[in-house]
């Protein structure tokens, strides 16, 4: 949206060393700034001439200042970093970009640097560091599982735990395991493939295979957790919305000494048979006020897949809440489909 010409024009200085980084290819970053901050931008030498509301220009000025600090500190911006920084400032003008770009998680012996890409992702990582049990709830593509896996690998390599246990219910797509070909491992492997994919993305294939062979990393259906006590382990339960009430209680009571658990799920994608209560939805009511347990909720702003995925998630959320193409329709909406507030309890409470 182009602001009215009645708005005063304000000059924002650009760090000399960062003009190419700030502008982007064919000024794509500047165009993105205009959309995010609802301003109009022209360039003049080492200055941006910005027209818009004072509050919006303040946000943009803060962004440019922080980007300049990162550049002076030697941060090497990768493709998409400036856009990500702009989204973070648009979400929270008080955000400290250095906390995201310089405090990123480097997985030793791994392949890549893993960094939070949204405000909620930072809250999520901080919660995992601080609490023994963390629930990450939100739509697909928000990094719930990937970030939890990155933390698990980091804990393992840093010798904070001695093993990783990854669990998942095997009920998606309405298929019955008995009708699938192969032995038990062959039947459940397709359901566990996303967990393998994340591991191979973070560690060398040979390293993963050795850790799996030694039992240091274990990937199994949640049914295999029954009767066990998991000590000194980083445990992740993925797709938890497809657990039954009994399975969720069983999983939460497996946690032993020196262990940490992360439970991820999307309560809008429940594949349980009709009439069965989701263990995740039930747990959100039962354990959310227990000290030492944190809930972090993601939304469409946290989606880090293809740009269209964010729009698709937002469209489905609007439909579930009774809004279609901007119009409100009269229909009852189950509480299961409503957004759940982020709850990260005060450690002193």
C-alpha positions as CSV (number, residue, x, y, z in Angstrom):
1,X,0.0,0.0,0.0
2,X,1.4,3.4,-1.0
3,X,1.1,6.0,1.8
4,X,-0.6,9.3,1.2
5,X,1.7,12.1,0.0
6,X,0.5,14.1,3.0
7,X,2.9,12.1,5.2
8,X,6.3,13.7,6.0
9,X,9.3,12.1,4.4
10,X,12.0,10.8,6.8
11,X,15.6,10.0,6.1
12,X,17.1,6.8,7.3
13,X,20.9,6.4,6.9
14,X,22.1,3.2,5.4
15,X,25.4,1.6,6.6
16,X,27.9,2.0,3.7
17,X,29.1,-1.6,3.9
18,X,25.5,-2.9,3.7
19,X,23.8,-1.3,0.7
20,X,23.8,-4.4,-1.5
21,X,22.7,-6.6,1.4
22,X,20.0,-4.3,2.5
23,X,18.6,-3.6,-1.0
24,X,18.7,-7.2,-2.3
25,X,18.6,-8.3,-5.9
26,X,16.6,-5.8,-7.9
27,X,15.6,-4.1,-4.7
28,X,13.5,-7.1,-3.6
29,X,14.2,-6.4,0.1
30,X,13.1,-2.8,-0.2
31,X,9.9,-3.9,-1.8
32,X,9.4,-6.4,1.0
33,X,10.0,-3.6,3.6
34,X,7.2,-1.5,1.9
35,X,4.7,-4.3,2.3
36,X,5.7,-5.3,5.8
37,X,5.9,-1.8,7.3
38,X,3.2,-0.2,5.1
39,X,5.6,2.6,3.9
40,X,6.8,4.0,0.6
41,X,10.6,3.9,0.1
42,X,12.9,5.8,-2.3
43,X,16.7,5.8,-2.3
44,X,19.1,8.8,-2.3
45,X,22.8,8.0,-2.0
46,X,23.3,6.3,1.4
47,X,19.9,7.2,2.6
48,X,16.4,5.8,2.5
49,X,13.7,8.4,2.0
50,X,10.7,6.9,3.7
51,X,7.1,8.1,3.7
52,X,4.4,6.7,6.1
53,X,3.2,6.7,9.7
54,X,5.8,7.6,12.2
55,X,5.3,4.3,14.1
56,X,5.9,2.3,10.9
57,X,9.0,4.3,10.0
58,X,10.3,3.8,13.5
59,X,10.1,0.0,13.0
60,X,11.9,0.2,9.7
61,X,14.6,2.5,11.2
62,X,15.1,0.0,14.0
63,X,15.5,-2.8,11.5
64,X,18.1,-0.9,9.4
65,X,20.0,0.0,12.5
66,X,20.1,-3.6,13.8
67,X,21.1,-4.9,10.3
68,X,24.0,-2.4,10.3
69,X,25.2,-3.7,13.7
70,X,25.2,-7.3,12.5
71,X,27.1,-6.3,9.4
72,X,29.7,-4.4,11.5
73,X,30.0,-7.5,13.7
74,X,30.9,-9.5,10.6
75,X,27.7,-11.5,10.2
76,X,27.6,-13.0,6.7
77,X,24.0,-12.7,5.6
78,X,22.7,-15.7,3.7
79,X,19.9,-15.6,1.2
80,X,16.6,-14.8,2.9
81,X,18.2,-13.5,6.1
82,X,17.2,-9.9,5.6
83,X,13.6,-10.9,4.8
84,X,13.6,-13.0,7.9
85,X,14.9,-10.1,10.0
86,X,12.3,-7.8,8.6
87,X,9.5,-10.3,9.6
88,X,10.9,-10.6,13.1
89,X,10.9,-6.8,13.6
90,X,7.4,-6.6,12.1
91,X,6.2,-9.1,14.6
92,X,8.0,-7.5,17.6
93,X,9.7,-4.1,17.1
94,X,11.6,-4.7,20.4
95,X,13.2,-8.0,19.1
96,X,17.0,-8.3,19.4
97,X,18.2,-9.6,16.0
98,X,21.6,-10.5,17.4
99,X,19.8,-13.0,19.6
100,X,18.6,-14.8,16.5
101,X,21.5,-14.5,14.1
102,X,24.5,-14.6,16.4
103,X,23.1,-16.9,19.0
104,X,22.1,-19.6,16.5
105,X,22.6,-23.2,17.4
106,X,25.6,-24.9,15.8
107,X,25.3,-28.7,15.9
108,X,28.8,-30.1,16.5
109,X,29.8,-32.7,13.9
110,X,26.7,-31.8,12.1
111,X,26.0,-30.3,8.7
112,X,24.4,-26.9,9.4
113,X,23.7,-24.0,11.7
114,X,20.2,-24.1,13.0
115,X,18.6,-20.8,14.0
116,X,15.1,-19.7,15.0
117,X,13.2,-18.0,12.2
118,X,10.4,-16.5,14.2
119,X,9.5,-15.1,17.6
120,X,7.7,-18.3,18.5
121,X,10.6,-20.5,17.4
122,X,12.9,-18.5,19.7
123,X,10.4,-19.0,22.6
124,X,10.3,-22.7,21.7
125,X,14.1,-23.2,21.9
126,X,14.3,-21.2,25.1
127,X,11.5,-23.3,26.6
128,X,13.3,-26.6,25.6
129,X,16.5,-25.3,27.3
130,X,14.6,-24.3,30.5
131,X,11.9,-26.9,31.0
132,X,11.9,-30.7,31.3
133,X,8.7,-31.2,29.3
134,X,7.7,-28.9,26.4
135,X,4.6,-29.0,24.2
136,X,5.0,-27.5,20.7
137,X,1.6,-27.1,19.1
138,X,0.9,-25.6,15.7
139,X,0.5,-26.2,11.9
140,X,2.7,-28.0,9.6
141,X,5.9,-26.3,8.5
142,X,6.5,-24.3,11.6
143,X,9.7,-26.1,12.6
144,X,8.2,-27.9,15.7
145,X,9.8,-31.3,15.0
146,X,12.9,-30.0,13.2
147,X,14.0,-27.7,16.0
148,X,13.3,-30.3,18.7
149,X,15.5,-32.7,16.7
150,X,18.2,-30.1,16.4
151,X,18.1,-29.6,20.2
152,X,18.2,-33.3,20.8
153,X,21.3,-33.8,18.6
154,X,22.9,-30.8,20.3
155,X,22.2,-32.3,23.8
156,X,23.6,-35.7,22.7
157,X,26.8,-34.3,21.2
158,X,27.2,-32.0,24.1
159,X,26.9,-35.1,26.4
160,X,23.9,-33.6,28.3
161,X,22.0,-36.8,27.6
162,X,23.3,-40.3,26.6
163,X,20.6,-41.1,24.0
164,X,17.8,-39.8,21.9
165,X,14.4,-41.6,21.7
166,X,12.0,-40.5,18.9
167,X,8.4,-41.8,19.0
168,X,5.4,-41.4,16.7
169,X,1.9,-42.9,16.6
170,X,1.3,-45.0,13.5
171,X,-2.3,-44.1,12.6
172,X,-2.0,-41.5,9.8
173,X,-4.1,-41.8,6.6
174,X,-6.4,-44.3,8.2
175,X,-4.3,-47.3,7.3
176,X,-4.2,-50.4,9.4
177,X,-0.7,-51.8,10.0
178,X,-1.8,-55.3,9.5
179,X,-2.7,-54.7,5.9
180,X,0.7,-53.2,5.0
181,X,3.4,-55.5,3.5
182,X,6.5,-56.7,5.3
183,X,7.5,-57.4,8.9
184,X,6.7,-55.1,11.8
185,X,9.7,-52.8,11.1
186,X,8.7,-52.6,7.4
187,X,5.2,-51.7,8.4
188,X,6.1,-48.8,10.8
189,X,9.1,-47.3,8.9
190,X,6.9,-45.2,6.5
191,X,5.3,-43.5,9.5
192,X,8.8,-42.8,11.0
193,X,10.4,-41.6,7.8
194,X,10.1,-37.8,8.6
195,X,12.1,-38.4,11.8
196,X,14.9,-40.2,9.8
197,X,14.8,-37.4,7.2
198,X,15.4,-34.7,9.9
199,X,18.3,-36.7,11.4
200,X,20.0,-37.2,8.0
201,X,19.6,-33.5,7.4
202,X,21.6,-32.7,10.6
203,X,24.2,-35.5,10.7
204,X,26.2,-37.5,8.2
205,X,24.5,-40.7,7.1
206,X,27.2,-42.9,8.4
207,X,27.1,-41.2,11.8
208,X,23.3,-41.7,12.0
209,X,23.6,-45.3,11.0
210,X,26.3,-46.0,13.7
211,X,24.2,-44.2,16.4
212,X,21.1,-46.2,15.4
213,X,23.0,-49.5,15.4
214,X,24.4,-48.8,18.9
215,X,20.9,-47.8,20.2
216,X,22.1,-44.3,21.0
217,X,19.3,-43.0,18.7
218,X,16.1,-45.0,18.8
219,X,13.1,-44.4,16.5
220,X,10.0,-46.4,17.2
221,X,6.2,-46.2,17.4
222,X,4.8,-44.9,20.6
223,X,3.4,-48.4,21.5
224,X,7.0,-49.5,22.0
225,X,7.4,-47.1,25.0
226,X,5.1,-49.1,27.3
227,X,6.7,-50.4,30.4
228,X,9.9,-48.5,30.0
229,X,11.6,-45.8,32.1
230,X,13.7,-43.4,30.0
231,X,16.6,-42.1,32.0
232,X,19.3,-39.6,30.7
233,X,17.4,-39.3,27.4
234,X,16.1,-36.6,25.1
235,X,12.6,-37.9,24.1
236,X,10.5,-36.5,21.3
237,X,6.9,-37.5,20.6
238,X,5.9,-36.3,17.1
239,X,2.4,-36.1,15.7
240,X,1.1,-36.3,19.2
241,X,-2.4,-35.2,18.1
242,X,-2.8,-38.8,16.9
243,X,-2.2,-40.4,20.3
244,X,-5.0,-41.7,22.4
245,X,-5.6,-40.5,25.9
246,X,-4.0,-43.7,27.2
247,X,-1.0,-43.4,25.0
248,X,-0.3,-39.8,26.0
249,X,-0.5,-40.6,29.7
250,X,1.8,-43.6,29.2
251,X,4.3,-41.5,27.3
252,X,4.4,-38.6,29.8
253,X,5.0,-41.1,32.7
254,X,8.0,-42.7,30.9
255,X,10.3,-39.8,31.7
256,X,13.1,-40.7,34.1
257,X,16.0,-38.9,35.8
258,X,18.1,-36.5,33.7
259,X,15.7,-36.7,30.8
260,X,13.8,-34.1,28.7
261,X,10.7,-34.6,26.6
262,X,9.3,-32.5,23.7
263,X,5.8,-33.3,22.5
264,X,4.8,-31.8,19.1
265,X,1.5,-31.9,17.3
266,X,-1.2,-30.1,15.2
267,X,-4.6,-30.3,16.8
268,X,-6.2,-29.4,13.4
269,X,-4.9,-32.6,11.8
270,X,-6.2,-35.4,14.0
271,X,-6.4,-38.8,12.2
272,X,-7.9,-40.8,15.1
273,X,-11.1,-42.8,14.4
274,X,-14.3,-40.8,15.0
275,X,-15.2,-40.6,18.6
276,X,-11.7,-41.0,20.0
277,X,-10.3,-38.2,22.1
278,X,-6.9,-36.9,21.1
279,X,-4.4,-37.5,23.9
280,X,-2.7,-34.1,23.0
281,X,-5.9,-32.1,23.2
282,X,-6.7,-33.8,26.6
283,X,-3.2,-33.2,27.9
284,X,-3.5,-29.5,27.0
285,X,-6.3,-29.3,29.6
286,X,-4.9,-31.6,32.2
287,X,-1.2,-30.8,32.6
288,X,-0.9,-27.2,31.3
289,X,-0.7,-25.7,34.8
290,X,1.9,-28.1,36.2
291,X,5.1,-26.3,37.1
292,X,8.0,-27.4,34.9
293,X,5.9,-28.0,31.8
294,X,5.8,-25.3,29.0
295,X,3.4,-24.9,26.1
296,X,4.5,-23.0,23.0
297,X,1.9,-22.4,20.2
298,X,2.9,-21.7,16.6
299,X,0.8,-20.0,13.9
300,X,0.9,-19.2,10.2
301,X,3.6,-16.5,10.8
302,X,6.0,-19.3,11.8
303,X,5.7,-21.4,8.6
304,X,9.1,-21.7,7.0
305,X,8.2,-23.8,4.0
306,X,7.3,-22.5,0.5
307,X,5.6,-19.1,0.7
308,X,2.3,-20.5,-0.4
309,X,2.2,-22.9,2.6
310,X,1.9,-19.9,4.9
311,X,-1.1,-18.6,3.0
312,X,-2.7,-22.1,2.8
313,X,-2.4,-22.5,6.6
314,X,-3.9,-19.0,7.2
315,X,-6.7,-19.8,4.8
316,X,-7.6,-23.1,6.6
317,X,-7.4,-21.4,10.0
318,X,-9.8,-18.8,8.8
319,X,-12.2,-21.4,7.4
320,X,-12.0,-23.4,10.7
321,X,-12.9,-20.3,12.7
322,X,-15.9,-19.4,10.5
323,X,-14.3,-16.9,8.1
324,X,-14.3,-17.5,4.4
325,X,-12.8,-14.9,2.0
326,X,-13.0,-12.3,4.7
327,X,-16.7,-13.0,5.5
328,X,-17.9,-14.6,8.7
329,X,-20.2,-17.5,8.2
330,X,-22.6,-18.9,10.9
331,X,-21.2,-22.3,12.0
332,X,-20.2,-23.8,15.3
333,X,-16.5,-24.4,15.7
334,X,-15.2,-27.0,18.1
335,X,-12.8,-25.8,20.7
336,X,-10.3,-28.2,19.2
337,X,-10.0,-26.0,16.1
338,X,-9.4,-22.8,18.1
339,X,-6.0,-21.3,18.6
340,X,-4.4,-22.3,21.9
341,X,-2.5,-19.5,23.8
342,X,1.2,-19.9,24.4
343,X,1.8,-20.8,28.0
344,X,5.4,-20.7,29.2
345,X,5.1,-20.7,33.0
346,X,7.1,-18.5,35.3
347,X,9.7,-20.6,36.9
348,X,9.1,-18.9,40.2
349,X,5.4,-19.7,40.2
